């Protein structure tokens, strides 16, 4: 899902992650967003963001 969001092939995405070329930011929700996490993957000028619950189930 993330590879597709960054317009990469899955094998290419895994390789870039292993080499530290894809950055990840994970933010924990507070207040009305408590119990959710926003995860953003960055590669070059592209980004792919989604929100999960505590169990890692995709919300958006």
C-alpha positions as CSV (number, residue, x, y, z in Angstrom):
1,X,0.0,0.0,0.0
2,X,2.8,2.4,0.9
3,X,4.9,1.5,-2.1
4,X,1.9,2.2,-4.4
5,X,1.2,5.5,-2.6
6,X,4.8,6.6,-3.4
7,X,4.6,5.3,-7.0
8,X,7.2,2.6,-6.3
9,X,7.3,-1.1,-6.9
10,X,7.1,-3.1,-3.7
11,X,10.7,-4.6,-4.1
12,X,12.0,-1.1,-4.8
13,X,10.3,0.3,-1.8
14,X,11.7,-2.4,0.5
15,X,15.2,-1.8,-0.8
16,X,14.9,2.0,-0.3
17,X,13.6,1.4,3.2
18,X,16.5,-0.9,4.0
19,X,19.0,1.7,2.7
20,X,17.3,4.5,4.7
21,X,16.2,6.4,1.6
22,X,12.5,6.4,2.7
23,X,11.8,8.4,5.9
24,X,8.9,7.7,8.3
25,X,7.2,10.0,10.7
26,X,4.7,8.5,13.2
27,X,2.6,10.8,15.3
28,X,0.3,9.7,18.2
29,X,-3.1,11.4,18.4
30,X,-4.1,13.4,21.4
31,X,-7.5,14.9,22.5
32,X,-10.2,13.9,20.1
33,X,-7.6,11.9,18.1
34,X,-6.5,9.8,21.1
35,X,-6.0,6.2,20.2
36,X,-5.0,7.0,16.6
37,X,-1.6,7.2,14.9
38,X,-0.8,9.2,11.8
39,X,2.1,7.6,9.8
40,X,3.8,9.5,6.9
41,X,6.3,8.0,4.6
42,X,8.6,10.4,2.6
43,X,10.6,9.6,-0.5
44,X,12.2,12.5,-2.4
45,X,9.4,15.0,-2.9
46,X,6.6,12.5,-2.5
47,X,4.7,11.5,0.7
48,X,2.1,9.0,1.6
49,X,0.1,9.4,4.8
50,X,-2.5,7.3,6.6
51,X,-4.1,7.0,10.0
52,X,-4.4,3.8,12.0
53,X,-6.0,2.8,15.3
54,X,-4.0,1.3,18.2
55,X,-4.1,-2.2,16.7
56,X,-2.7,-0.9,13.4
57,X,-6.0,-1.1,11.5
58,X,-6.3,1.5,8.7
59,X,-8.7,4.3,9.3
60,X,-7.8,6.6,6.4
